[in-house]
Amino acid sequence: MTWEDQQLEGVLDQSKKICNLAVAGEWQEVEALEIKRRKSIEACLSVDSVFGDPEKAMRLIQEVMELDKKVMGLGINARDELGGALREFQRGRQAVKAYRMTAS
């Protein structure tokens, strides 16, 4: 097993952790781990990278990409939910303001 193989397996482990954190809605932790993961990806996927088993490396990369898609989908859903909550909050503020104006 080459150094790149080990790094790529580490990237997959980090990707799984990121996905689990995203499912739990722990977005600050997702961001922190993503920064570390990005450095690992850059280190193991350079032009000079040599993998012991290129087919296995391709499978691992595809698995990382699938996890990334899932995390992006979860992020979009979380963003949309937050947007909805903010709109409801804004409507509530407007209702309170209207009530105060008519109550005076």
C-alpha positions as CSV (number, residue, x, y, z in Angstrom):
1,M,0.0,0.0,0.0
2,T,1.4,3.3,-1.0
3,W,1.3,6.6,0.9
4,E,-1.3,7.9,-1.5
5,D,-3.4,4.8,-0.9
6,Q,-3.3,5.5,2.8
7,Q,-4.2,9.1,2.3
8,L,-7.1,8.3,0.0
9,E,-8.5,5.9,2.6
10,G,-8.2,8.7,5.1
11,V,-10.1,11.0,2.8
12,L,-12.8,8.4,2.6
13,D,-13.0,8.1,6.4
14,Q,-13.2,11.9,6.7
15,S,-15.9,12.0,4.0
16,K,-18.0,9.5,6.0
17,K,-17.6,11.6,9.1
18,I,-18.5,14.7,7.2
19,C,-21.7,13.0,5.9
20,N,-22.6,11.8,9.4
21,L,-22.1,15.3,10.8
22,A,-24.2,16.8,8.0
23,V,-27.0,14.3,8.7
24,A,-26.9,15.5,12.4
25,G,-27.0,19.1,11.3
26,E,-23.5,19.9,12.7
27,W,-22.6,22.3,10.0
28,Q,-19.7,24.0,11.9
29,E,-18.1,20.7,12.4
30,V,-18.7,19.8,8.7
31,E,-16.9,23.0,7.7
32,A,-13.9,22.4,10.0
33,L,-13.4,18.8,8.9
34,E,-13.9,19.8,5.2
35,I,-10.9,22.1,5.5
36,K,-8.7,19.3,6.8
37,R,-10.1,16.9,4.2
38,R,-9.3,19.3,1.4
39,K,-5.6,19.4,2.4
40,S,-5.6,15.6,2.4
41,I,-7.1,15.5,-1.1
42,E,-4.6,17.9,-2.4
43,A,-1.8,15.9,-0.9
44,C,-2.8,12.5,-2.4
45,L,-4.2,13.6,-5.7
46,S,-1.3,15.4,-7.2
47,V,0.0,14.8,-10.8
48,D,2.8,12.6,-9.4
49,S,0.4,10.4,-7.3
50,V,1.0,6.6,-7.6
51,F,-1.6,4.2,-6.2
52,G,-0.8,0.5,-5.5
53,D,-4.2,-0.5,-7.0
54,P,-5.5,2.2,-9.4
55,E,-8.9,0.4,-9.7
56,K,-9.4,0.5,-5.9
57,A,-8.3,4.1,-5.9
58,M,-11.0,4.9,-8.5
59,R,-13.6,3.1,-6.5
60,L,-12.6,5.1,-3.3
61,I,-12.7,8.4,-5.3
62,Q,-16.2,7.5,-6.6
63,E,-17.4,6.7,-3.1
64,V,-16.0,10.1,-1.9
65,M,-17.8,11.8,-4.7
66,E,-21.1,10.1,-3.8
67,L,-20.8,11.1,-0.2
68,D,-20.1,14.7,-1.3
69,K,-23.3,14.7,-3.4
70,K,-25.2,13.5,-0.3
71,V,-23.7,16.2,1.8
72,M,-24.4,18.9,-0.8
73,G,-28.0,17.8,-0.9
74,L,-28.3,17.9,2.9
75,G,-26.7,21.4,2.8
76,I,-29.3,22.6,0.2
77,N,-32.1,21.2,2.4
78,A,-30.7,22.9,5.5
79,R,-30.4,26.2,3.7
80,D,-34.0,25.9,2.4
81,E,-35.3,25.1,5.9
82,L,-33.4,28.0,7.4
83,G,-34.8,30.3,4.7
84,G,-38.3,29.2,5.5
85,A,-37.7,29.8,9.2
86,L,-36.4,33.2,8.5
87,R,-39.4,34.1,6.3
88,E,-41.7,32.9,9.1
89,F,-39.8,35.0,11.6
90,Q,-40.1,38.0,9.4
91,R,-43.9,37.5,9.0
92,G,-44.2,37.3,12.7
93,R,-42.3,40.5,13.2
94,Q,-44.5,42.2,10.6
95,A,-47.7,40.9,12.4
96,V,-46.4,42.2,15.7
97,K,-45.7,45.6,14.1
98,A,-49.1,45.8,12.5
99,Y,-50.8,44.8,15.8
100,R,-48.9,47.5,17.7
101,M,-49.8,50.1,15.1
102,T,-53.5,49.3,15.3
103,A,-53.5,48.9,19.1
104,S,-52.2,52.4,19.6
